Structures are given as C-alpha cells and as structure tokens.
Amino acid sequence: MAKPHLSDTDYAMLADFRYTLRQFMTFSEGAAATQGLTAQQHQALLAVRAAQPDTATIGFVADRLILKPHSATGLIDRLEKLGLLVRRPSTVDRRQALLELTAKAETILAELSATHREEIRRLRPLLTALLDRAAE
C-alpha cells in the first residue's frame, strides 16, 4: 500500500486543527467544572436536551457519548442522584426509560450552552481557516 503524500503544510494544519480542538475541549471542561459537572456529565445533559421527543434513552446517550451501555447507565445514575435527570417509563417500549432534564439541569445547561456558543463564535474564523487549509 502506497503511503499518502503529506507535505509539511499538511502536518502543520493537522497539528493546528487538533490544538484548536483541544483548546475548545479544555475550555468546555473548565466551564462544566464551574457548574459542578464533569465534561461527560455536561455532554450527557446536552445529548438529552438535544434529543428528539421520546428518544432520550440510556442507549441514545451511550451512542452520542460513544460509551458502552453499562457506562452510560452509571453516568445517568449519577446525574439522577445530582437531581439533574429523571427517568420515566416509555409508552412505546416498557423495557426502556426515557430521560428528562430537571429544571435545575435546564438552568445549568442554558448557561453552559450560551457560554459555549460564544466560544464557538470566537473560534469560528480560526476553525474555518483550518478547514479551508485542509480542503486544499
């Protein structure tokens, strides 16, 4: 198999792209921590909030966070103990529980999401330039 040719510029672009993503992730982890959450807990709450009606299940969260179902179950259990999520039985499949954010979680998530949206807006020009470089 022939090795693809990558120039020094390609390597620099990839390094810059990964660095920028890592900066965002570090920002996100810090923002979640200010609300008493881990990055994974924040991501789970965001996944539940963004889910289509009656689709926020443990399996859905596992898929969105790229977790094994038993790991997602533990995460959901912890969020439930923190008073951020509730489970209710599915009317379609009694084997599944649907996840809902509590009012407390809605408040926290709204603040985190506004902050994240501003950071994405700040990084947009840089990310766009990096993606343009990748397309060359």
PyRosetta script that sets phi, psi and omega in degrees:
from pyrosetta import init, pose_from_sequence

init()
pose = pose_from_sequence("MAKPHLSDTDYAMLADFRYTLRQFMTFSEGAAATQGLTAQQHQALLAVRAAQPDTATIGFVADRLILKPHSATGLIDRLEKLGLLVRRPSTVDRRQALLELTAKAETILAELSATHREEIRRLRPLLTALLDRAAE")
pose.set_psi(1, 128.2)
pose.set_omega(1, -178.4)
pose.set_phi(2, -75.9)
pose.set_psi(2, 137.9)
pose.set_omega(2, 176.9)
pose.set_phi(3, -74.0)
pose.set_psi(3, 135.7)
pose.set_omega(3, 176.0)
pose.set_phi(4, -67.7)
pose.set_psi(4, 145.6)
pose.set_omega(4, 179.4)
pose.set_phi(5, -85.6)
pose.set_psi(5, 121.3)
pose.set_omega(5, 175.2)
pose.set_phi(6, -120.9)
pose.set_psi(6, 132.8)
pose.set_omega(6, 179.9)
pose.set_phi(7, -86.8)
pose.set_psi(7, 170.3)
pose.set_omega(7, 174.2)
pose.set_phi(8, -58.1)
pose.set_psi(8, -35.8)
pose.set_omega(8, 178.4)
pose.set_phi(9, -64.9)
pose.set_psi(9, -39.2)
pose.set_omega(9, 177.5)
pose.set_phi(10, -61.2)
pose.set_psi(10, -46.7)
pose.set_omega(10, 179.6)
pose.set_phi(11, -63.3)
pose.set_psi(11, -39.6)
pose.set_omega(11, 179.2)
pose.set_phi(12, -64.6)
pose.set_psi(12, -42.1)
pose.set_omega(12, 179.1)
pose.set_phi(13, -63.2)
pose.set_psi(13, -45.5)
pose.set_omega(13, 179.6)
pose.set_phi(14, -62.4)
pose.set_psi(14, -41.8)
pose.set_omega(14, 178.2)
pose.set_phi(15, -64.0)
pose.set_psi(15, -43.4)
pose.set_omega(15, 178.8)
pose.set_phi(16, -64.5)
pose.set_psi(16, -40.5)
pose.set_omega(16, -179.8)
pose.set_phi(17, -63.2)
pose.set_psi(17, -49.2)
pose.set_omega(17, 179.5)
pose.set_phi(18, -62.4)
pose.set_psi(18, -38.6)
pose.set_omega(18, 178.5)
pose.set_phi(19, -62.2)
pose.set_psi(19, -44.2)
pose.set_omega(19, -179.9)
pose.set_phi(20, -65.6)
pose.set_psi(20, -40.9)
pose.set_omega(20, 176.3)
pose.set_phi(21, -62.0)
pose.set_psi(21, -42.0)
pose.set_omega(21, -179.9)
pose.set_phi(22, -65.3)
pose.set_psi(22, -37.6)
pose.set_omega(22, 175.6)
pose.set_phi(23, -59.5)
pose.set_psi(23, -44.1)
pose.set_omega(23, 179.8)
pose.set_phi(24, -64.2)
pose.set_psi(24, -43.6)
pose.set_omega(24, -179.7)
pose.set_phi(25, -63.0)
pose.set_psi(25, -40.0)
pose.set_omega(25, 177.7)
pose.set_phi(26, -64.0)
pose.set_psi(26, -43.6)
pose.set_omega(26, 175.0)
pose.set_phi(27, -56.8)
pose.set_psi(27, -48.2)
pose.set_omega(27, -176.7)
pose.set_phi(28, -63.0)
pose.set_psi(28, -43.2)
pose.set_omega(28, 178.4)
pose.set_phi(29, -61.4)
pose.set_psi(29, -42.5)
pose.set_omega(29, 178.9)
pose.set_phi(30, -65.2)
pose.set_psi(30, -41.7)
pose.set_omega(30, 179.6)
pose.set_phi(31, -64.2)
pose.set_psi(31, -42.7)
pose.set_omega(31, 177.8)
pose.set_phi(32, -61.9)
pose.set_psi(32, -42.1)
pose.set_omega(32, -178.8)
pose.set_phi(33, -61.4)
pose.set_psi(33, -34.1)
pose.set_omega(33, 179.2)
pose.set_phi(34, -65.0)
pose.set_psi(34, -19.9)
pose.set_omega(34, 178.4)
pose.set_phi(35, -101.0)
pose.set_psi(35, 7.2)
pose.set_omega(35, 179.4)
pose.set_phi(36, 79.5)
pose.set_psi(36, 19.8)
pose.set_omega(36, -178.5)
pose.set_phi(37, -115.0)
pose.set_psi(37, 154.7)
pose.set_omega(37, 167.4)
pose.set_phi(38, -83.9)
pose.set_psi(38, 164.9)
pose.set_omega(38, 177.3)
pose.set_phi(39, -60.3)
pose.set_psi(39, -38.7)
pose.set_omega(39, -179.0)
pose.set_phi(40, -67.6)
pose.set_psi(40, -38.4)
pose.set_omega(40, 176.7)
pose.set_phi(41, -64.4)
pose.set_psi(41, -42.1)
pose.set_omega(41, 177.1)
pose.set_phi(42, -60.1)
pose.set_psi(42, -46.6)
pose.set_omega(42, -179.4)
pose.set_phi(43, -61.0)
pose.set_psi(43, -40.5)
pose.set_omega(43, 179.2)
pose.set_phi(44, -63.9)
pose.set_psi(44, -44.9)
pose.set_omega(44, 178.4)
pose.set_phi(45, -61.5)
pose.set_psi(45, -41.5)
pose.set_omega(45, 178.9)
pose.set_phi(46, -63.7)
pose.set_psi(46, -41.2)
pose.set_omega(46, 178.7)
pose.set_phi(47, -62.3)
pose.set_psi(47, -43.8)
pose.set_omega(47, 179.5)
pose.set_phi(48, -64.0)
pose.set_psi(48, -43.8)
pose.set_omega(48, -179.1)
pose.set_phi(49, -64.4)
pose.set_psi(49, -36.5)
pose.set_omega(49, -176.3)
pose.set_phi(50, -85.0)
pose.set_psi(50, -9.1)
pose.set_omega(50, -177.1)
pose.set_phi(51, -66.4)
pose.set_psi(51, 151.9)
pose.set_omega(51, 173.0)
pose.set_phi(52, -66.8)
pose.set_psi(52, 155.3)
pose.set_omega(52, 180.0)
pose.set_phi(53, -52.4)
pose.set_psi(53, 138.4)
pose.set_omega(53, 177.4)
pose.set_phi(54, 59.0)
pose.set_psi(54, 29.1)
pose.set_omega(54, 175.7)
pose.set_phi(55, -122.9)
pose.set_psi(55, -4.3)
pose.set_omega(55, -178.0)
pose.set_phi(56, -81.2)
pose.set_psi(56, 90.8)
pose.set_omega(56, 178.2)
pose.set_phi(57, -116.5)
pose.set_psi(57, 172.0)
pose.set_omega(57, 175.7)
pose.set_phi(58, -60.8)
pose.set_psi(58, -40.1)
pose.set_omega(58, 177.6)
pose.set_phi(59, -60.6)
pose.set_psi(59, -39.8)
pose.set_omega(59, 178.1)
pose.set_phi(60, -63.7)
pose.set_psi(60, -46.2)
pose.set_omega(60, 179.1)
pose.set_phi(61, -62.4)
pose.set_psi(61, -43.6)
pose.set_omega(61, 178.4)
pose.set_phi(62, -57.5)
pose.set_psi(62, -44.2)
pose.set_omega(62, 179.8)
pose.set_phi(63, -64.8)
pose.set_psi(63, -46.7)
pose.set_omega(63, -176.9)
pose.set_phi(64, -68.2)
pose.set_psi(64, -28.9)
pose.set_omega(64, -179.9)
pose.set_phi(65, -100.2)
pose.set_psi(65, 1.3)
pose.set_omega(65, -178.7)
pose.set_phi(66, 55.2)
pose.set_psi(66, 55.4)
pose.set_omega(66, 179.5)
pose.set_phi(67, -120.3)
pose.set_psi(67, 158.7)
pose.set_omega(67, 170.2)
pose.set_phi(68, -74.8)
pose.set_psi(68, 148.1)
pose.set_omega(68, -177.1)
pose.set_phi(69, -53.5)
pose.set_psi(69, -38.6)
pose.set_omega(69, -179.1)
pose.set_phi(70, -67.6)
pose.set_psi(70, -31.7)
pose.set_omega(70, 176.2)
pose.set_phi(71, -69.5)
pose.set_psi(71, -40.0)
pose.set_omega(71, 177.7)
pose.set_phi(72, -64.8)
pose.set_psi(72, -37.2)
pose.set_omega(72, 178.5)
pose.set_phi(73, -61.1)
pose.set_psi(73, -44.4)
pose.set_omega(73, 177.7)
pose.set_phi(74, -62.1)
pose.set_psi(74, -41.4)
pose.set_omega(74, 178.3)
pose.set_phi(75, -62.0)
pose.set_psi(75, -46.1)
pose.set_omega(75, 179.7)
pose.set_phi(76, -64.6)
pose.set_psi(76, -40.1)
pose.set_omega(76, 177.1)
pose.set_phi(77, -58.0)
pose.set_psi(77, -43.9)
pose.set_omega(77, -179.6)
pose.set_phi(78, -65.9)
pose.set_psi(78, -41.1)
pose.set_omega(78, 178.7)
pose.set_phi(79, -65.6)
pose.set_psi(79, -35.6)
pose.set_omega(79, 177.7)
pose.set_phi(80, -66.1)
pose.set_psi(80, -42.1)
pose.set_omega(80, 178.6)
pose.set_phi(81, -64.3)
pose.set_psi(81, -30.4)
pose.set_omega(81, 177.4)
pose.set_phi(82, -78.2)
pose.set_psi(82, -4.2)
pose.set_omega(82, -179.6)
pose.set_phi(83, 77.0)
pose.set_psi(83, 26.8)
pose.set_omega(83, -177.6)
pose.set_phi(84, -105.0)
pose.set_psi(84, -19.5)
pose.set_omega(84, 179.4)
pose.set_phi(85, -135.7)
pose.set_psi(85, 151.6)
pose.set_omega(85, 169.2)
pose.set_phi(86, -129.1)
pose.set_psi(86, 152.8)
pose.set_omega(86, 175.7)
pose.set_phi(87, -108.9)
pose.set_psi(87, 141.7)
pose.set_omega(87, 173.4)
pose.set_phi(88, -135.4)
pose.set_psi(88, 148.6)
pose.set_omega(88, -177.9)
pose.set_phi(89, -65.4)
pose.set_psi(89, 142.4)
pose.set_omega(89, 175.5)
pose.set_phi(90, -74.2)
pose.set_psi(90, 139.6)
pose.set_omega(90, 176.2)
pose.set_phi(91, -82.3)
pose.set_psi(91, -14.8)
pose.set_omega(91, -178.5)
pose.set_phi(92, -93.2)
pose.set_psi(92, -42.5)
pose.set_omega(92, -176.6)
pose.set_phi(93, -135.3)
pose.set_psi(93, 106.3)
pose.set_omega(93, -175.2)
pose.set_phi(94, -64.7)
pose.set_psi(94, -14.2)
pose.set_omega(94, 178.1)
pose.set_phi(95, -77.9)
pose.set_psi(95, -16.4)
pose.set_omega(95, -176.8)
pose.set_phi(96, -106.0)
pose.set_psi(96, 149.0)
pose.set_omega(96, 171.7)
pose.set_phi(97, -111.1)
pose.set_psi(97, 137.6)
pose.set_omega(97, 175.6)
pose.set_phi(98, -93.6)
pose.set_psi(98, 142.6)
pose.set_omega(98, -176.7)
pose.set_phi(99, -101.9)
pose.set_psi(99, 138.4)
pose.set_omega(99, 177.3)
pose.set_phi(100, -133.9)
pose.set_psi(100, 142.6)
pose.set_omega(100, 175.1)
pose.set_phi(101, -75.5)
pose.set_psi(101, 146.0)
pose.set_omega(101, 172.1)
pose.set_phi(102, -84.4)
pose.set_psi(102, 171.1)
pose.set_omega(102, 177.4)
pose.set_phi(103, -60.9)
pose.set_psi(103, -37.8)
pose.set_omega(103, 177.8)
pose.set_phi(104, -60.2)
pose.set_psi(104, -45.2)
pose.set_omega(104, 179.5)
pose.set_phi(105, -65.8)
pose.set_psi(105, -39.1)
pose.set_omega(105, 179.0)
pose.set_phi(106, -59.8)
pose.set_psi(106, -42.5)
pose.set_omega(106, 180.0)
pose.set_phi(107, -64.8)
pose.set_psi(107, -48.6)
pose.set_omega(107, 179.4)
pose.set_phi(108, -61.1)
pose.set_psi(108, -46.3)
pose.set_omega(108, -176.9)
pose.set_phi(109, -65.9)
pose.set_psi(109, -37.0)
pose.set_omega(109, 178.2)
pose.set_phi(110, -61.9)
pose.set_psi(110, -43.1)
pose.set_omega(110, 179.7)
pose.set_phi(111, -66.7)
pose.set_psi(111, -46.8)
pose.set_omega(111, 178.8)
pose.set_phi(112, -61.4)
pose.set_psi(112, -40.7)
pose.set_omega(112, -177.4)
pose.set_phi(113, -67.5)
pose.set_psi(113, -39.4)
pose.set_omega(113, 177.2)
pose.set_phi(114, -63.2)
pose.set_psi(114, -43.2)
pose.set_omega(114, 178.7)
pose.set_phi(115, -63.0)
pose.set_psi(115, -43.2)
pose.set_omega(115, 179.8)
pose.set_phi(116, -66.0)
pose.set_psi(116, -40.3)
pose.set_omega(116, 179.1)
pose.set_phi(117, -60.7)
pose.set_psi(117, -40.4)
pose.set_omega(117, 177.4)
pose.set_phi(118, -64.7)
pose.set_psi(118, -39.6)
pose.set_omega(118, 178.5)
pose.set_phi(119, -66.6)
pose.set_psi(119, -39.1)
pose.set_omega(119, 176.8)
pose.set_phi(120, -63.7)
pose.set_psi(120, -41.6)
pose.set_omega(120, 177.4)
pose.set_phi(121, -62.1)
pose.set_psi(121, -37.5)
pose.set_omega(121, 178.1)
pose.set_phi(122, -67.1)
pose.set_psi(122, -39.0)
pose.set_omega(122, -177.7)
pose.set_phi(123, -84.1)
pose.set_psi(123, -13.3)
pose.set_omega(123, -174.3)
pose.set_phi(124, -52.1)
pose.set_psi(124, -50.0)
pose.set_omega(124, -179.2)
pose.set_phi(125, -58.8)
pose.set_psi(125, -41.2)
pose.set_omega(125, 179.9)
pose.set_phi(126, -66.4)
pose.set_psi(126, -45.8)
pose.set_omega(126, 179.2)
pose.set_phi(127, -64.3)
pose.set_psi(127, -40.1)
pose.set_omega(127, 177.8)
pose.set_phi(128, -62.0)
pose.set_psi(128, -44.1)
pose.set_omega(128, 178.7)
pose.set_phi(129, -62.7)
pose.set_psi(129, -40.5)
pose.set_omega(129, 178.5)
pose.set_phi(130, -66.0)
pose.set_psi(130, -41.9)
pose.set_omega(130, 177.5)
pose.set_phi(131, -66.1)
pose.set_psi(131, -36.5)
pose.set_omega(131, 175.1)
pose.set_phi(132, -62.8)
pose.set_psi(132, -40.8)
pose.set_omega(132, 178.3)
pose.set_phi(133, -64.5)
pose.set_psi(133, -36.8)
pose.set_omega(133, -179.6)
pose.set_phi(134, -67.6)
pose.set_psi(134, -29.4)
pose.set_omega(134, -177.5)
pose.set_phi(135, -80.9)
pose.set_psi(135, -11.2)
pose.set_omega(135, -176.5)
pose.set_phi(136, -72.2)
pose.dump_pdb("model.pdb")
